[in-house]
Amino acid sequence: MKEFSKEVYLKWYEDMTMWRRFEDKCRSLYLKQKIRGFLHLYNGQEAIPAGFTHAMDLTKDSMITAYRCHIHPMAMGVDPKRIMAELCGKATGTSGGMGGSMHIFSKEHRFYGGHGIVGGQIPLGAGIAFADKYFDRKAVNICFFGDGAARQGSLHETFNMAMNWKLPVVFVVENNQYAMGTSVKRTANHEDIYKLGLGYEMPCLAVDAMDPEKVAEAAYEAIERARRGDGPTFIEARTYRYRGHSMSDAEPYRSKEEVAVHKNDDPIELVKHRILENGWATEAELEVMDNKSRDFVDECIEFMENSPYPEAEKIYEYVYAQEDYPFLDKLEN
């Protein structure tokens, strides 16, 4: 794996601060009703995509996740301006404005979506890995899901099949502790979600997911195991979200004091501390990077604002791949 160098840490800081500001701006745009529907923010969990993409081969590995999906595609290389446009339903978005907040997608960057069905991406991730194995691509799929989705039956069916066929997939539960609003402590007789892998003799472990180094180390070992043909790994990435489940979440299940305590482990502050501790940059130089990320997010908003909405007649173009699909003529009439 690439070493954790000065360049890596500076890139992490630049990326993670931009991601945090991007999400904060999304919150503002939602309150202004420029983003409609649902909006699930990622604040606090930034170390996970930072660590995983450090360990991945971005020329061939792929990723799939749930509906908290704005940051993962940025880490994979998708243009944040197009993501912002998609969030606001603009024609320049990643899916032409047809996907919205929960369904970011990029075939070019092998990011196969945000998925609104809880746990729906788990068997899909295994399916992508099956295709990679079938075509001998030497590629690995990273399949993310939340702690709430870990209670879905599809997880067990997928784990069994993935181990049986030794599929090149890494399953990652982003355990931010509350699913939609129910503590992990209340949803099962155990709190160590990673132990679900034991029933399938799947290598499994928990990792401190507020630290991108620890995430990258665990990710690299799992990815290389999958690439060798030794099958999947199940990683429990223990993290914490600073915002509610979605913008409609009043967060009655936790106190402001609890959130404040967890902010002491902010992954961005951890990266900043290590940069300063190692003398890789000064406070003034990091402030310049902060201003750069702030300006770039403003550019994303400007790009979105100057983009048109999709034309109404486009609504049918993305439903059927077959151009002469039966009954389309009746829709037109």
Secondary structure, DSSP 8 states (H G I E B T S, - for coil): -----HHHHHHHHHHHHHHHHHHHHHHHHHHTTSS-S-----TT-THHHHHHHHHS-TTT-EEE--S--SHHHHHHT--HHHHHHHHTT-TTSTTTTSS-TT---BTTTTB----SSTTTHHHHHHHHHHHHHHTT----EEEEEETTGGGSHHHHHHHHHHHHTT-SEEEEEEE-S-TTT--GGGTSS-S-GGGGGGGGT--EEEEETT-HHHHHHHHHHHHHHHHHT---EEEEEE---SS-SSTT---TTS-HHHHHHHGGG-HHHHHHHHHHHTTSS-HHHHHHHHHHHHHHHHHHHHHHHTS----GGGGGTTT-SSTT-TTHHHHH-
